[in-house]
Amino acid sequence: MDIQGSFNTMASESNTAGAMRQTSEVSLQACKACSQQKKRCDRALPVCGSCVKKVRKCYYPVPEVQSDEALVNSLYRRIDQLESAICRKSTLPRPPDYGAKYPIPKQWYFSTLLSYRDAVLRPLVQQYPNSIATMLQTTWMQAAWSDPCLFHATLYSTSAHMDITHDTPENPVTTYHKTETLRLIREAIANSDHSSLPTSVVAATLHLLYFAKLKGEFNEGTSHESGIEALLRYKGMGEPQPDNIIGYFLIIQQVWNALVLRVKTVFPVPRVGSNHRIGNYSSLLSNAAERQMERPPRLRLPESALELVREFAKYSTMSVIDSTSTWSNFIASPAYQQCSTTADSKQSQVEKCCVLAGIIYLRALLNVGSSTDLNSDPETQKYVLSLKDEITNCDESFWYRCGPEVFRWVLMTGAAAGSSLSQRAWFIARMCPFCAVMVPQEVDDFLAGADHLVWLFNHKYPR
C-alpha cells in the first residue's frame, strides 16, 4: 500500500541520516567520559573540549540503527502524541485514544484509518453539533471501541469508502475486515438468544449491506438485506427512527438502494398521498433552496449560485414545462449570465457544480413523457463526467459550511444520472458525510425530496 511504502521510505531516510551524523561537527550525544562524570559536554568532534583540557581519550557512543519495525512503532507513538495534542485543544469529545489497547490485535494501519474517519467527521461535528455526524463520532465509536465486531465493521467501512472515493480496487485491508465482520456476526447469532443478541450486530450488517450494493455485489447485498430483516424480527425492533444510528442507517440505505438499483421510489411500501408528478411534490431542490434562505447571509452560497438554485427549484415545482422556453429562459437568466462571467475561483467552482447539476436535472424534467434514457444518453453523460471533475476539484469544506443541502442535491443528481454502477457509487460515497450533517428532524423532508428525484430519473424503468 502507499502508506506502507511511505513508512519504509521514512525508515530508510532515517537510517541514512543516522550514519551521516558520524561525520558532522557536533555529536548528538555527550561523550562517555562526560556522561560517567555527569559533566556538561560540548559534544565537539572528534574530541570534546573537556577531554582536550584533561588530556584524555574521548569516545562517543555509536548510535544504534533502528530497525524498520522499531522506527515504524516510534512513528506510531509520535502520531499518537500529535493527535492527543490536537484533541486537547479541541472543544469536541475526544476520539478513542489510538495509543490505547484496541478491541482486536493491533495492525500498523489502524491509526491511519481511524484518523481518516476522524478527519471526515470532526469538522462536521464542529459545525453541526446536533447532527447524525455527532452520533457517529461519539456514540458509535464508544460502542466500537469495546466491541470487536463493530470495530471490524468500522475499519471495513472506512477502508471501503476510501476504495470507492479514490476509484481503486478493493484492497486486502478491506477484504480482511469484511471477512472478520462476517465471522463475528455469525458467532454472535449462533451464541445469542432474543434478549442477548447485541444491537451492534445489526449495525455491522448494515455496513456490509451498504457497501455490497455500492460495489455491485447484488446477491451478497440481497443476502445481507434478508439477514437484517431477520435480525430486526429476532430483536423485536419496531419501525426505524432517525434519532438513533441504526434507525438512520436503515432509513438512508433506502435512498442508496433506489439509486443503485434504479427503482422508482425510496420507500419499500407505496405511500399514500401525492403522486410523483412535477408541480405536485416537494423536491429535494426546493427544500434545499428553502434551507438556504433560513441560513445567516454569511453562511449561504454566493448570491449568483443561490439565484441558480432558485431558478432550478422553480422549474422543479412547475406543473407544465415547455422545453423550448425553459432552455431559452434559463440561458438568458441573470443567474446563468453572471455565472458565465465570474472570475472568483471558489465562487466559480460552486456555480459550475450548480450549473452542471442543474442542466442534468433540467434534462430529466424535460424528459418526462419521453422515451430517452438519460443514463445512456451521450449528451447527458458528458455533463455527468464534467460534474464529477468539478466535484473532485472543489472545496468540500466550503460546501459543508455554506451549502450541504444544495451539495446533497448536486451529488444525488450525479448519482441518479450515472451510466454505470461505479459512477453512481462514487457520487453516493461522496454524499454520505453530507447526509450525516442532517439533524433527525430533517430526515423525513430529505426522504420526500429524494423520492421525487429518484422517480424523476427512474420512472421509465419497470421496477
C-alpha positions in Angstrom: 0.0 0.0 0.0 1.1 3.6 -0.5 1.1 4.3 3.3 3.3 1.3 4.0 5.7 2.4 1.2 5.9 5.8 2.8 6.8 4.3 6.1 9.6 2.2 4.5 10.9 5.3 2.8 11.0 7.3 6.0 12.8 4.4 7.7 15.4 4.3 5.0 16.0 8.0 5.2 16.3 8.0 9.0 18.9 5.2 8.9 20.9 7.1 6.3 20.8 10.2 8.3 22.0 8.3 11.4 25.1 7.1 9.6 25.9 10.6 8.3 25.9 12.0 11.8 29.3 10.4 12.5 30.9 12.9 10.1 29.1 16.1 11.4 31.0 18.7 13.6 28.9 18.1 16.7 27.8 14.7 18.1 24.2 14.1 19.1 25.2 12.7 22.4 27.7 13.5 25.2 31.0 11.6 25.2 31.3 8.6 27.6 33.8 10.3 30.0 31.5 13.4 30.5 28.5 11.1 30.8 30.1 9.0 33.5 31.2 12.1 35.5 27.8 13.8 34.8 29.6 16.8 33.4 28.4 19.1 30.7 29.8 18.1 27.3 30.1 20.4 24.3 29.9 17.3 22.0 32.6 18.7 19.7 34.1 16.2 17.2 36.5 14.4 17.1 37.3 15.4 20.8 35.2 17.4 23.1 36.6 20.5 24.9 36.6 18.8 28.4 38.7 15.9 27.2 41.1 18.2 25.4 41.7 20.1 28.7 42.1 16.9 30.7 44.2 15.3 28.0 42.2 12.1 27.9 40.8 9.9 25.2 37.4 10.9 24.0 34.9 8.3 23.0 31.4 8.8 21.7 28.7 6.1 21.9 28.0 4.6 18.5 24.3 5.4 17.7 22.1 2.3 17.3 20.5 2.0 13.9 16.8 1.4 14.4 15.1 -1.5 12.5 12.3 -0.6 10.2 9.8 -2.1 12.7 11.2 -0.1 15.6 11.1 3.1 13.6 7.5 2.5 12.4 6.5 1.9 16.1 8.2 5.2 17.1 6.3 6.9 14.3 3.0 5.5 15.6 3.9 6.9 19.1 4.6 10.3 17.6 1.4 10.3 15.6 -0.5 9.4 18.8 1.2 12.3 20.7 0.3 14.8 17.9 -3.3 13.6 17.8 -3.6 13.9 21.5 -2.2 17.4 21.4 -4.8 18.3 18.7 -7.6 16.8 20.8 -6.6 18.7 23.9 -7.1 22.0 22.0 -10.5 20.9 20.7 -13.8 21.5 22.4 -15.2 18.3 20.9 -15.4 15.0 22.8 -12.1 13.3 22.4 -12.0 10.3 20.0 -10.6 7.0 21.2 -7.0 7.1 22.3 -5.1 5.5 19.4 -2.3 4.6 21.8 -4.7 2.6 24.0 -5.5 -1.1 23.7 -7.7 -2.0 20.7 -10.5 -4.5 21.0 -8.7 -6.6 18.3 -5.0 -7.2 17.7 -3.4 -4.0 16.5 -2.2 -3.6 12.9 0.1 -0.9 11.6 -2.7 0.9 9.6 -5.3 1.2 12.4 -4.3 4.7 13.3 -4.3 5.8 9.7 -7.9 4.5 9.0 -9.2 5.9 12.3 -7.6 9.3 11.6 -9.1 9.4 8.1 -12.5 8.7 9.6 -12.0 11.3 12.3 -10.8 13.9 9.7 -14.1 13.4 7.7 -16.4 13.6 10.7 -14.8 16.0 13.2 -15.3 19.2 11.1 -19.0 18.2 10.6 -19.4 17.8 14.4 -17.9 21.2 15.0 -20.3 22.9 12.6 -23.4 20.7 13.2 -23.2 19.5 16.9 -26.8 18.1 16.9 -26.4 16.2 13.7 -26.2 12.5 12.8 -22.4 13.0 12.4 -22.1 13.7 16.2 -23.7 10.3 17.0 -21.3 8.6 14.5 -18.3 10.3 16.1 -19.3 9.7 19.7 -21.9 7.0 20.4 -20.8 4.8 17.5 -17.1 5.0 18.3 -17.7 4.4 22.0 -19.5 1.2 21.2 -17.0 0.2 18.6 -14.1 0.6 21.0 -15.4 -2.2 23.2 -17.0 -4.4 20.5 -14.7 -6.4 18.2 -17.4 -6.9 15.6 -18.4 -3.3 15.4 -14.7 -2.2 15.4 -14.0 -4.5 12.4 -17.1 -3.1 10.6 -15.9 0.4 11.3 -12.5 -0.3 9.8 -14.1 -2.1 6.9 -16.5 0.7 6.0 -13.7 3.3 6.3 -11.4 1.3 4.0 -14.2 0.6 1.6 -15.1 4.3 1.5 -11.5 5.1 0.6 -11.5 2.5 -2.1 -14.7 4.0 -3.8 -13.8 7.7 -3.5 -10.3 7.1 -4.9 -11.6 4.8 -7.7 -9.3 1.9 -6.5 -10.0 -1.8 -6.4 -10.8 -3.4 -3.1 -7.6 -3.8 -1.1 -6.5 -6.6 1.3 -7.3 -4.4 4.3 -10.9 -4.0 3.2 -11.3 -7.7 2.4 -9.8 -8.8 5.8 -12.1 -6.6 7.9 -15.1 -7.6 5.9 -14.3 -11.3 6.4 -13.8 -10.8 10.2 -17.0 -8.8 10.5 -18.9 -11.7 8.8 -17.3 -14.2 11.1 -18.1 -12.4 14.3 -21.7 -11.7 13.2 -22.2 -15.4 12.6 -20.7 -16.2 16.0 -22.9 -13.7 17.8 -26.0 -15.1 16.2 -25.1 -18.7 17.0 -24.3 -17.9 20.6 -27.2 -15.5 21.5 -30.9 -15.6 22.2 -33.5 -12.9 21.5 -32.6 -10.8 24.6 -28.8 -11.1 24.4 -28.1 -10.5 20.7 -26.0 -7.3 20.6 -27.6 -4.4 18.7 -24.1 -3.8 17.2 -24.7 -7.0 15.1 -27.4 -5.2 13.2 -25.3 -2.1 12.8 -22.3 -4.1 11.5 -24.6 -6.0 9.0 -25.9 -2.7 7.7 -22.3 -1.7 6.8 -21.9 -4.9 4.9 -25.2 -4.4 3.0 -24.4 -0.8 2.2 -21.0 -1.4 0.6 -22.1 -4.7 -1.1 -24.7 -2.8 -3.1 -22.2 0.0 -3.9 -19.7 -2.5 -5.2 -22.2 -4.3 -7.4 -22.3 -7.5 -5.3 -26.1 -7.7 -5.5 -26.5 -11.3 -4.5 -24.5 -10.7 -1.4 -26.4 -7.4 -0.7 -29.7 -9.2 -1.0 -28.5 -11.8 1.4 -27.5 -9.1 3.9 -30.9 -7.4 3.4 -32.7 -10.7 4.3 -30.4 -11.1 7.3 -31.2 -7.6 8.6 -34.9 -8.2 8.3 -34.5 -11.5 10.2 -32.3 -9.7 12.9 -34.9 -7.0 13.3 -37.6 -9.6 13.9 -35.3 -11.5 16.1 -34.6 -8.4 18.2 -38.2 -7.3 18.1 -37.2 -3.8 16.8 -40.0 -1.7 15.5 -40.2 1.0 12.8 -36.8 2.6 12.3 -36.5 6.2 13.6 -33.8 8.7 12.5 -33.0 9.7 16.1 -30.6 6.7 16.6 -27.8 5.5 14.4 -29.3 2.1 13.4 -32.6 3.8 12.6 -30.8 6.4 10.5 -28.8 3.8 8.5 -32.0 1.7 7.9 -33.8 4.7 6.5 -30.9 6.3 4.5 -30.0 3.0 2.9 -33.4 3.0 1.2 -32.2 6.1 -0.8 -28.9 4.4 -1.8 -30.8 1.3 -2.7 -33.1 3.2 -5.1 -30.1 5.0 -6.7 -28.0 1.8 -7.1 -30.9 -0.4 -8.4 -32.7 2.3 -10.3 -36.1 1.8 -8.7 -38.9 4.3 -8.8 -39.2 5.1 -5.1 -37.1 5.1 -2.0 -40.0 3.7 0.0 -40.4 -0.1 0.2 -44.1 0.3 0.7 -46.0 2.8 -1.6 -47.0 6.0 0.3 -50.5 7.3 0.4 -50.6 10.9 -0.8 -49.4 13.0 -3.8 -48.4 11.3 -7.0 -44.8 11.7 -8.0 -45.6 14.4 -10.6 -43.8 17.7 -11.3 -45.6 20.5 -9.6 -47.3 18.2 -7.1 -44.5 17.0 -4.9 -41.8 18.6 -2.7 -38.5 18.3 -4.5 -35.0 17.9 -3.0 -34.0 21.1 -4.7 -36.9 23.2 -3.5 -36.2 22.0 0.1 -32.5 23.0 -0.4 -33.5 26.5 -1.6 -35.7 26.9 1.5 -32.9 25.8 3.8 -30.5 28.2 2.2 -32.8 31.2 3.0 -33.0 30.1 6.6 -29.2 30.4 6.9 -27.5 33.6 8.0 -26.2 35.5 4.9 -22.6 34.8 5.8 -23.3 31.1 5.8 -25.1 30.9 2.4 -23.8 30.2 -1.1 -22.7 33.1 -3.2 -25.7 35.1 -4.4 -25.1 34.2 -8.0 -25.1 30.4 -7.1 -28.1 30.9 -4.9 -30.0 32.5 -7.8 -29.2 29.5 -9.9 -30.6 27.2 -7.2 -33.8 29.2 -7.0 -34.1 29.2 -10.8 -33.8 25.4 -11.0 -36.1 25.0 -8.0 -38.8 27.0 -9.7 -38.7 24.6 -12.7 -38.8 21.5 -10.4 -42.2 22.5 -9.0 -43.9 23.7 -12.2 -46.9 21.6 -13.4 -46.1 22.0 -17.1 -42.7 22.7 -18.6 -42.2 23.8 -22.2 -38.8 22.6 -23.4 -38.0 25.5 -25.8 -39.0 28.3 -23.4 -37.4 26.6 -20.4 -33.9 26.3 -22.0 -34.0 29.8 -23.5 -35.2 31.4 -20.3 -32.5 29.6 -18.3 -29.7 30.6 -20.7 -31.0 34.2 -20.6 -31.4 34.3 -16.8 -29.2 36.8 -14.9 -28.0 33.9 -12.7 -26.6 32.0 -15.6 -25.1 35.1 -17.2 -23.4 36.1 -14.0 -22.1 32.6 -13.6 -20.6 32.6 -17.1 -18.6 35.7 -16.4 -17.5 35.3 -12.8 -13.7 35.4 -12.1 -13.5 34.3 -8.5 -12.2 30.8 -8.4 -14.1 29.5 -5.4 -17.3 31.2 -6.4 -16.8 29.8 -9.9 -16.4 26.3 -8.7 -19.6 26.5 -6.7 -21.5 27.9 -9.6 -20.1 25.3 -12.1 -21.3 22.5 -9.8 -24.8 24.1 -9.6 -24.9 24.7 -13.4 -23.8 21.2 -14.4 -26.2 19.5 -11.9 -28.9 21.9 -12.9 -28.5 21.1 -16.6 -28.7 17.4 -15.9 -31.7 18.0 -13.7 -33.5 20.1 -16.3 -32.9 17.4 -18.9 -34.6 14.9 -16.5 -37.5 17.3 -16.0 -37.9 17.9 -19.8 -37.5 14.1 -20.4 -40.8 13.2 -18.5 -43.0 11.6 -21.1 -40.1 11.0 -23.5 -38.6 7.6 -24.4 -34.9 8.8 -24.0 -32.8 7.0 -21.3 -30.7 9.7 -19.7 -28.3 7.1 -18.2 -27.2 6.1 -21.7 -27.7 9.5 -23.4 -24.2 10.7 -24.6 -25.1 14.4 -24.1 -26.3 13.9 -20.6 -23.2 11.7 -19.8 -20.9 14.5 -21.0 -22.4 16.7 -18.3 -22.2 13.9 -15.7 -18.4 13.5 -16.3 -17.9 17.3 -16.2 -19.8 17.4 -12.9 -17.6 14.6 -11.5 -14.4 16.5 -12.4 -15.7 19.7 -10.8 -16.6 17.9 -7.6 -13.2 16.2 -7.5 -11.5 19.7 -7.5 -14.0 21.6 -5.4 -13.5 22.8 -1.8 -15.8 20.4 0.2 -15.2 22.4 3.4 -16.9 25.4 1.8 -19.9 23.2 0.9 -20.1 21.8 4.5 -20.0 25.3 5.9 -22.4 27.1 3.5 -24.5 24.7 1.5 -24.6 21.0 2.4 -28.3 20.8 1.5 -27.5 22.1 -2.0 -24.5 19.8 -2.4 -26.6 16.8 -1.5 -28.9 17.7 -4.4 -25.8 18.1 -6.7 -24.3 14.7 -5.7 -27.7 12.9 -5.8 -28.4 14.3 -9.3 -25.0 13.0 -10.5 -25.7 9.6 -8.9 -29.2 9.3 -10.4 -27.8 10.2 -13.9 -24.7 8.0 -13.7 -24.3 5.5 -16.5 -22.5 2.8 -14.5 -22.7 1.4 -11.0 -19.1 2.5 -10.2 -20.1 6.1 -11.3 -23.2 6.1 -9.2 -21.3 4.6 -6.2 -18.7 7.4 -6.5 -21.4 10.1 -6.1 -23.2 8.2 -3.3 -19.9 7.7 -1.3 -19.2 11.4 -1.6 -22.8 12.2 -0.5 -22.6 10.1 2.8 -21.0 12.8 5.0 -23.2 15.5 3.6 -26.3 13.4 4.7 -24.7 13.0 8.1 -24.9 16.7 8.8 -28.7 16.5 8.9 -30.5 16.5 12.3 -33.0 13.7 12.8 -35.9 16.1 12.2 -34.7 16.8 8.7 -34.7 13.2 7.5 -38.4 13.0 6.5 -38.1 16.0 4.3 -34.9 14.6 2.7 -36.7 11.3 2.0 -39.6 13.0 0.3 -37.3 15.1 -1.8 -35.1 12.2 -2.6 -38.2 10.2 -3.6 -39.1 12.9 -6.1 -35.6 12.9 -7.7 -35.4 9.1 -7.8 -38.8 9.0 -9.6 -37.8 11.8 -12.0 -34.8 9.7 -13.2 -36.1 6.2 -12.8 -39.8 6.3 -13.6 -39.2 4.7 -17.0 -37.7 1.6 -15.5 -40.0 -1.4 -14.9 -39.2 -1.7 -11.1 
